[in-house]
Amino acid sequence: MILDCHCHAGKGDGFTGPWDTAAPLHSYLRRAAKAGINRTVLFSVLTSDYAAANREVARIIAAKPERFFGFAFVHAARDKGRILPMVRQAVEEFGFVGIKAHRNDAPISREICEAARAFSLPVLYDVTGEVSVCELLAEEYPDVNFIIPHLGSFGDDWRAQVALIDHLARHANIYTDTAGVRRFDLLAEAARRAGAEKILFGSDGPWLHPGVELAKVYALGLPPADEALILGGNLLRLVGQAAS
């Protein structure tokens, strides 16, 4: 089974780029089916109202519950004081199995981490290159699993990506995904140093082609058991408690 841990869905209201405007899934789903991807984690685009955006994602998932997982998107600053009830609704009403946060919104907060702890959820936190926060997260919340997408930098900052590999190797609760990683040798180095058990396949759909992103995992040439971890085993392990 192939699971994509990183795909946006729904509409935003920012209009600065696709990432806060709209994430239609029709082309993604066609491409994912052709690539053999079985299930996908969905979360919203960047927007001004994540409570409403999470409800929109929940409606998309409810139409095909066997096809999607959901992560609740939260804003550390704007949602301050209500993150726990937002996450509770996402888990108990929508059936979501993780939390998503983005440094472009605000730095991650204790409130987010404690909500993740309360519901045994992984947090997919885009650090936008500021990977040093992983040291603090690993020390302060060793019982919370953090997925740092794009090997630490969608902007292809190789310094950040090299630094994240060190965090992956040293901290049991720091993971990464493959979405948008263009420096293939660094992805291979992450697999070598940290192990396949610390890497998840992600596409950053619908804007990146899931088949192209998946090809990078196959190109690593890993043993079948390790490849299977990246393609889905690791995600299932991380969301297991929340999904059970």
C-alpha positions as a printed Julia matrix, in Angstrom:
244×3 Matrix{Float64}:
   0.0    0.0     0.0
   1.3    3.46   -0.95
   0.29   6.37    1.27
   0.92  10.02    0.48
   1.42  11.95    3.74
   1.27  15.46    2.26
  -1.51  16.9     0.11
  -3.54  20.1     0.32
  -7.23  20.45   -0.46
  -9.93  23.09   -0.51
  -9.85  26.85   -0.99
  -8.06  29.71    0.73
  -8.53  33.45    0.72
  -5.02  34.86    0.44
  -4.48  35.07   -3.32
  -0.69  35.35   -3.11
  -0.15  32.01   -4.84
  -1.69  28.53   -5.23
  -0.73  27.74   -1.63
  -3.35  30.14   -0.24
  -5.83  30.25   -3.12
  -7.05  26.8    -4.14
  -6.03  23.14   -4.15
  -8.37  21.25   -6.5
  -7.92  17.49   -6.36
  -9.21  16.24   -9.72
  -5.82  16.12  -11.47
  -4.08  14.92   -8.32
  -6.45  11.98   -7.93
  -6.06  10.94  -11.55
  -2.27  11.12  -11.32
  -2.19   9.38   -7.94
  -4.33   6.51   -9.23
  -2.0    6.05  -12.19
   1.0    6.02   -9.8
  -0.63   3.39   -7.57
  -1.13   5.64   -4.53
  -3.84   4.16   -2.33
  -4.51   6.77    0.38
  -3.61  10.38    0.97
  -3.35  12.71    3.95
  -5.31  15.89    3.26
  -5.08  19.27    4.98
  -6.11  22.73    3.92
  -4.26  25.41    2.04
  -2.98  28.45    3.95
  -5.97  30.59    4.84
  -7.34  33.05    7.4
  -9.85  30.66    9.01
  -8.56  27.17    9.71
 -11.68  26.14   11.6
 -13.72  26.65    8.44
 -10.97  25.16    6.26
 -10.83  22.01    8.4
 -14.57  21.6     8.0
 -14.17  21.88    4.23
 -11.45  19.21    4.25
 -13.66  17.02    6.45
 -16.44  17.24    3.85
 -14.03  16.19    1.11
 -12.85  13.23    3.19
 -16.4   12.22    4.14
 -17.18  11.67    0.46
 -14.34   9.11    0.19
 -13.33   8.07    3.7
 -11.51   4.99    2.47
  -9.3    7.18    0.24
  -8.16   9.92    2.65
  -6.77  10.7     6.08
  -7.2   14.18    7.55
  -4.84  16.47    9.46
  -6.19  19.53   11.27
  -4.49  22.77   10.2
  -4.02  25.29   13.02
  -2.46  28.75   13.33
  -0.3   29.05   16.45
  -1.0   32.77   16.91
  -4.45  33.41   15.45
  -5.96  30.24   16.95
  -4.3   30.76   20.34
  -6.57  29.69   23.15
  -8.76  27.46   20.98
  -6.34  24.98   19.46
  -7.29  22.16   21.83
 -11.03  22.39   21.03
 -10.23  22.71   17.32
  -8.15  19.56   17.47
 -10.73  17.79   19.62
 -13.42  18.51   17.03
 -11.11  17.37   14.24
 -10.42  14.07   16.0
 -13.79  13.29   17.55
 -16.13  14.68   14.88
 -14.07  14.54   11.68
 -11.88  11.52   12.42
  -8.63  13.36   11.68
  -5.36  11.7    12.68
  -2.78  14.5    12.79
  -2.05  18.22   13.06
  -0.57  20.54   10.43
   1.13  23.88   11.17
   3.23  26.24    9.07
   6.01  28.62   10.06
   4.76  31.12    7.48
   1.7   31.5     9.72
   3.54  31.61   13.05
   6.16  29.63   14.97
   4.87  26.42   16.49
   3.61  26.8    20.06
   3.35  24.73   23.21
  -0.39  24.82   22.74
  -0.07  22.91   19.46
   2.37  20.41   20.95
   0.21  19.81   23.99
  -2.88  19.26   21.84
  -0.88  16.7    19.87
   0.17  15.02   23.1
  -3.4   14.98   24.43
  -4.7   13.11   21.38
  -1.54  11.13   20.48
  -1.25  12.87   17.11
   1.77  13.5    14.91
   2.45  17.12   13.94
   3.48  17.94   10.38
   5.24  21.28   10.88
   6.74  23.14    7.93
   9.71  24.95    9.47
  10.55  26.81    6.2
  14.25  26.22    6.75
  14.36  27.06   10.47
  15.35  23.53   11.44
  17.02  24.47   14.73
  13.58  24.34   16.35
  13.76  20.54   16.01
  16.29  20.44   18.83
  13.84  22.21   21.15
  10.82  20.17   20.05
  12.67  16.9    20.53
  13.8   17.87   24.02
  10.56  19.47   25.24
   8.12  16.99   23.69
   9.88  13.63   23.33
   6.48  11.88   23.35
   5.18  13.84   20.33
   6.21  12.89   16.8
   7.07  15.73   14.43
   7.17  15.36   10.65
   9.31  18.13    9.14
   8.35  18.23    5.45
  10.59  18.89    2.46
  13.66  17.65    4.37
  13.41  20.97    6.2
  13.19  23.4     3.27
  10.85  23.59    0.31
  13.03  26.5    -0.76
  15.88  24.04   -1.41
  18.13  25.49    1.31
  20.78  22.78    1.38
  22.19  24.09    4.69
  18.83  23.52    6.35
  18.44  20.12    4.75
  21.9   18.97    5.84
  21.12  20.18    9.35
  17.81  18.35    9.41
  19.51  15.07    8.55
  21.44  15.41   11.8
  18.21  15.93   13.75
  16.66  12.9    12.06
  19.61  10.76   13.05
  19.77  11.97   16.65
  16.14  12.39   17.71
  13.7    9.5    17.83
  10.64  11.73   17.35
  11.82  13.83   14.38
  10.76  12.62   10.92
  10.72  14.1     7.44
   8.87  13.69    4.17
  10.1   13.56    0.59
   7.8   16.25   -0.83
   9.57  18.67   -3.12
  13.09  17.55   -2.19
  15.12  18.39   -5.28
  18.61  17.56   -4.0
  18.31  13.81   -4.4
  21.72  13.07   -2.87
  20.57  14.67    0.38
  17.47  12.47    0.41
  19.71   9.45   -0.1
  21.97  10.69    2.72
  18.98  11.02    5.02
  18.0    7.42    4.3
  21.56   6.26    4.91
  22.21   8.18    8.12
  18.8    8.29    9.78
  17.28   5.16    8.28
  14.2    4.56    6.17
  12.09   4.48    9.33
  12.48   8.27    9.64
  11.23   9.2     6.14
   7.68   9.38    4.77
   6.6    9.66    1.16
   4.82  12.94    0.51
   3.93  14.69   -2.73
   2.85  18.22   -1.75
  -0.08  17.66   -4.05
  -2.01  18.84   -5.83
   0.64  21.3    -7.0
   3.46  18.76   -7.4
   2.9   15.62   -9.47
   2.53  12.62   -7.12
   4.0   10.22   -9.68
   7.11  12.34  -10.1
   7.54  12.64   -6.32
   7.01   8.9    -5.9
   9.72   8.14   -8.46
  12.31   9.65   -6.1
  11.52   7.01   -3.49
  11.94   4.21   -6.01
  15.2    5.8    -7.24
  16.7    5.39   -3.77
  17.03   1.69   -4.57
  16.33   0.59   -1.01
  15.6   -2.97    0.12
  11.88  -3.76   -0.22
  11.25  -3.63    3.53
  12.82  -0.17    3.83
  10.99   1.1     0.75
   7.72  -0.14    2.23
   8.35   1.9     5.39
   8.75   5.11    3.41
   5.79   4.36    1.14
   3.33   3.86    3.97
   4.52   1.85    6.94
   5.91   4.85    8.78
   2.75   6.9     8.34
   0.56   4.06    9.56
   2.75   3.72   12.64
   2.63   7.45   13.41
  -1.14   7.79   13.05
  -1.9    4.39   14.52
  -3.05   5.52   17.94
  -5.25   8.28   16.57
  -6.7    6.1    13.82
  -7.44   3.11   16.08
